[in-house]
Amino acid sequence: MMNDPTPDTEISLSFDNQRAVVSPWGASLRRYFMVEADGGETDILWGYSGGRHKKGGQGDVLFPFPGRVAEGRYSFDGQDFQLERNDKEGPNAIHGFVRTLPWKTDRADLNCVAFDVRLDAESYGRLGYPFSLGLRVTYTLDSEGLSCSFAVQNVGGQAAPVGVGFHPYFTVGSALVDEAEAKIPGAGYVEFNERLAPTGTIIAAAGTDWDYRDYRAIGSRRFNHCYVQLERDAEGMATASLRHIGSGRIIDIVMDRSFSAVVVYTGDAIADAPRRALAIEPMTCATDAFNRPEWGLKRLVPEETFAGRYTVRHRFVPGIVPQHHL
């Protein structure tokens, strides 16, 4: 099925009034929207159609490292490695290898599709990552909303450093994200240097302008933050939210325990569409965890599988009262 996808290959999913558009090119999540009774469409994601129209990493899968690896260098099990420095913001490696690969479509149903990709040690060893992994990403629409699950298996003969992340942008219908409010469950965030690489310090969010554990207006703040120390409910779920007071629209991104960090980005560096939407990026480890494994890096041994899921839910709550203003 779809043996030779191109950047323009897309698959549509539906469940009740929900619609999603995904692609085997990078296993990308390209649209998620609701079809209203009058036939109109309400976008939940700031999305796109056709590979050449993607902006700012919209809907990308970030694997085997999400975020940046400082200077593209890391050590693992006593060996030193050098990745390609492909970050436009500085001499770092960023977001892994699979965003521009054709994935195999394993199955496609009306409301569910699964994509598979494999990294082999021989090919990617030349790029600084000599480990063999298989990754499956599954998108499902159901009564809970849009779910994205992953399962990565070590199919090689040695342990491998692994991180998984996702790069959706969300919109509650405002022209700019400045008009929306966000709620981010991180009690701390990673301090970055001028090259957007971590300094090694985790800053406590409490008492700072970046404490968003309760709803606060985004306003003119420029987010490009990696939040950690995620607060969770009794079921172990961490939830980030975006809402709009005027419309009562709320989007919740619910992450299971596999996700230990979330990057929040207002898209200020997107040349022709800054601040159109808010990237809320579930990540199984923090930025540069390849150099700081205590920040959630998974050491995956041969034949071991690491899996997780996040879910996007959309709801209306009329008469929302703002809690904080800038």
N, C-alpha and C positions, 0 to 999 in steps of 0.2 A: 504494500500500500504506500503510494507516494514515495517510490524509491529514489527519485531525483528531485527533491524540493528545491525551489529557488527562493530568494529573498521575498518574492511576492506570493508564495504559496500560503494560503490561509484556510482555516477550518472554522466553521461556525457551530456553536453549541447553543442549545436552548432548553429552558425549563420554565413552565408557566410564562410569566412576562419577562423573565431574565434572558439576556443574550450575552454571549462572549465570543470573541474572535481570537484565535490562537494560531500559531504557525510552527511547523516543524523546523523552520529556519531559526535555530537558536532556542527552540521550545519557548518562543516569546509569547507573552500575554499582550495582545494588541488592543483589545477593547473589552469593556464590560459595561453594559447599559440595561436600562429598563424600558420596555415598550409600554407606553401609557394607553389608557382607554381610547384616547382620541387619535392614536397612531403615532404620537410624538415619542421622541427618545430622550431619556434622561441619563446622561453619562455619569458613571461612577468613577471610571478611570479617565485620565487625560491620555487618549490613545491615538492610534494612527492606522492607516491601511497602506500596504505596499512598503517594501523594505527601505526605499530611498526617502521615505517621509519620517522615519524615526528621528526623534530628538532626545538628546540627553540620556540615552540608555533606557528609554521607555520600555518597560515590560521585560527587561533582560533577565536571564538566569546567570548568576555569578558563581563560577565554579572552576577550579577547586579552591580558589580563594576569593572571598568577597571583600570589597574595599581595596585598600592599598597595601603593598608590601614595600616598606621603605627602601629606596634605592634598588629595589628588585632583588635584594640579597637576603638569604636566610640560611640557617643551619638546621639539620635534622639528623638525629642519630649519629652525630659526630662527623657529618659531611657538610661541606659548604656548597651552596648552589647560587646561580645567578639567573634571574628571570629577565625577560625583555622589559626595558623601561618604556612603557607605552602610555604613560599618564601625561596628559597635556598640561597638568598643573605643576609638574615637577618631575624629577628623575626617579620615579617610582614605577613599579608594576601595578596594574589595576584590573580587578574584576575577572581574572581568570582567562579561560581559553574558549569557552563554548558558545559565546554570543553570536558568532558568525559561522557556526558549523551546521551542516544539514543533519538533523536528527532523524532516527527511524520512527515512523508512526506505528506503534505496536497494535493499538486498537483505537477505534473511533466509534462512539455511540452518539445518540442524539444529544446527550447531556454530559458526556465524559470522553476524554481522549488522553492517551498516554504516549509519551515520547521517550526514546532511549538514545543515549550516546555513550561512547566508550573512548577513554583515553588509554593509549598504550605506552609503556615505559620507553620503548625504543624511539618512537616519534617525538614524544614530549620531553624525553631526556635531553634532546638537543636544545630545548627551550627552557631548560632548568628545572624540569619536573619529571624525573625518571620513575614514575609510579603508574601502575595500571589500575584503572577504576572504571566501573560501569555506573551510570546514573540514569535513573528513571524519574521523570516529572509527570505528574498526572493532574489535569484540571477537571473539576467536577462542578456542575451546577445542580443544586437541589434546594430543598426547603430552608436550609441553613444559609444559603448564599453561594458565593463562589469559593471553592476550596482549591488550594494548590498544595499537593503533597510531593515529597521527594523520598527516594531511597537510593543510597549510594553504597556500592559493594566494592570491597577490595578484591580484585580478581588477579592480583599479582602475587609475587612470592615474598614481598617484604612489606613492613609497616609503611603507612603513608600519612602525611599531614593533610587534613581535609577540612575545608570550610565550604558552606553553601549559603548563598544569598539570593535575594530577589529584588527587582528594581521597579515596582509599580509607582505611578504617580496618581494622586487622587484629587477629585474636584467635587465641590458641593455647589457648583453652578455660578460662583462669583467670577468676575472678569479676572481678578487677581487673588492670590491666596491671602493677601493682606487683610481682606474682609472676613476671613474665616477665623475660627478658633480651633486650637489643637489641644490634645491631651496625650502626653507621652509618658509611659510608665517607668522611665529611667530615673533612679535615685542618684546616678552619677553619669558623667560623660568624659570622653577621652580628650585630653588636651592635645591640640595639634600645633606643629610649628608652621612657619610661613610657607612651607612646601606641602602642607596638609598631611604630613606624616606625624604619627604620635610621638610625643616626648617621653612617654612612659608613665605619665601622671594621670590618675583618674581624679577629676574634680567633683566634689560633692555638689549636686544641683541645688540642694536646700538653701534658700536665702539668696539665690542668684537670679539674674534675668532669664536664665535658661531652665528654671524649674517649672516644668509643664505637667506635673503629676495631677494637677487639677486643670480644668479648661482655662486657657488664656488666649487672648487675641494674638494672632501672628503679627499684625501690623507691619512695620517696616523691617522687622528683624530678619537678618540674613542667616538662615539655618544651613549649616553643613556640618552636622554634629553626629557623632556616634555615641548613642546612649547605652549604658550598661547598668548592671545591678537592677534588673527589671523586677518590678513589683508584680505579684501574681495573686490570682484568686485562689479559693480553696481547691479548685480542680487543677491548679498549676498553670493556668492560662494567663498570659500577659496581653493586655489590650491597649492599642493606640487608637485614637479617634480624631476625626476631623468633623467639624460641624459649622453650620451657618445659621445665625440667629434669626434672620428675616424669614427664611424659608422653612426652618425647622428640620432641615436635612442633616442626618448624622451618618457617617461611615465609620464602622468599627473594623479594625484589623486585629484578629484574635490569633495569637501565636502560642503554640505548645512549648513544652520544656526544651525541645531541641534548639530553640532560638534563644540565645543569650544576649543579643545586642540588636539594636535597631538604629539605622541611620535615617536622619531627617534632613531633607534638602529642599530649599525653596527655588532651586533652578536658576539662580542669579546669573550663572555663566552660560546659559542657553541663549545664543546670540539674538535670535529673532523671536523668542517667546519666553523671556524671563518671567518668573513668578506666576506662571499660568496655573500651576498646580503644585501640590506638596508631595514630594517623594517620601514615602514611609517604607523603608527597606528592611524586611525581616532578615536577620543574619544569624547563623549559628555560632559565629565568633565575631569578636571586634576587629576593626581595622588593624592590620599588621600583627594579627595573632600568630602568623608564621614565625615572628620574632619574639612573641610574648605568648607562649602556649597556654599560660594560665588565664588568658582572656577568652577561653572557650574553644581553642583548637582541638579538633578530634584526631586522635592518633588511632587510625583504623588498621587493624592487623589483618593478615590474609584471611579471606573468606568472611570477614565480619561485615555486617550491614548496619548502616546508620540511616535513620528515617525520621521524618517530621512532617508537620503540616501547619499552614496558616489558612484562615478563613476570612473572607471579606463579607461584611453584612451591611445592608443599607436600610435605614428606617427614617420615618418622619415623627417628630415630637413637636407638635404645635405649641407655641407660647413659651419657648425656651427663654430663660432669664440669664443674661450674661453674668459670669462670676467675677471676671477680672477684665480690666481695660488697661491699655498702655497709656 
